[in-house]
Amino acid sequence: MAFMILMFLPSFPFSSTFLTPRERAIAQARLNSDQKPQSHGGMSGMAGFKAVVSDPNAWMFMLIYASCEFTAKIPWFTELTER
């Protein structure tokens, strides 16, 4: 299914064959307006990275996630080392 979608889905609105010229213009305008994320305060990539690195909630999430992943792997690891 994914290969069929890759073959028939256009890369950009202006290269699509199933849209009318008006729909292509609307889709392209939406893509152009989406270039600057407004939900994140319009931060650039590096500013967003710095904001995440300095956020204690992000570190807490990472610690909890890593702990859950690590404890899920312990039984599998001990089974390999006992053989």
C-alpha positions in Angstrom: 0.0 0.0 0.0 2.8 2.4 0.9 4.5 1.9 -2.5 1.3 2.6 -4.3 0.9 5.9 -2.3 4.5 6.8 -3.1 4.0 6.3 -6.8 0.7 8.2 -7.1 1.0 10.9 -4.4 2.5 14.1 -5.8 5.4 15.8 -4.0 4.0 19.3 -4.2 0.5 20.7 -4.9 1.6 22.3 -8.2 2.6 18.9 -9.6 -0.7 17.2 -8.8 -3.0 16.2 -11.7 -6.2 15.8 -9.7 -6.4 19.3 -8.3 -7.8 22.3 -10.1 -5.6 25.3 -10.6 -7.6 27.1 -7.8 -7.1 24.2 -5.4 -3.4 24.1 -6.2 -3.1 27.8 -5.4 -4.9 27.3 -2.1 -2.8 24.3 -1.2 0.4 26.2 -2.0 -0.7 29.2 0.0 -1.3 26.9 3.0 2.1 25.4 2.6 3.7 28.8 2.4 1.9 30.0 5.6 2.9 26.8 7.5 6.6 27.5 7.1 6.8 29.5 10.4 5.4 27.6 13.3 3.0 29.8 15.2 2.1 27.3 17.8 5.6 27.4 19.1 5.9 31.1 19.4 7.6 31.3 16.0 10.9 29.9 17.3 13.6 28.7 14.9 15.0 25.2 15.2 17.9 26.2 17.4 15.8 28.3 19.7 13.3 25.5 20.1 16.2 23.1 20.8 17.5 25.4 23.5 14.0 25.8 25.0 13.6 22.0 25.2 17.1 21.4 26.7 16.4 24.0 29.4 13.0 22.7 30.2 12.9 20.5 33.4 9.7 18.8 32.2 11.5 17.5 29.1 14.3 16.0 31.3 11.8 14.4 33.6 9.9 12.9 30.6 13.2 11.6 29.2 14.2 10.1 32.6 10.8 8.3 33.1 10.8 7.0 29.5 14.4 5.8 29.7 13.7 4.1 33.0 10.7 2.3 31.6 12.6 1.2 28.5 15.6 0.0 30.6 13.5 -2.0 33.1 11.6 -3.6 30.2 14.9 -4.9 28.7 16.4 -6.3 31.9 14.6 -9.7 31.8 15.6 -10.1 28.2 19.2 -9.2 29.0 19.5 -11.5 32.0 18.1 -14.4 29.9 20.9 -13.9 27.4 23.6 -13.7 30.0 22.5 -16.8 31.9 23.0 -19.1 28.9 
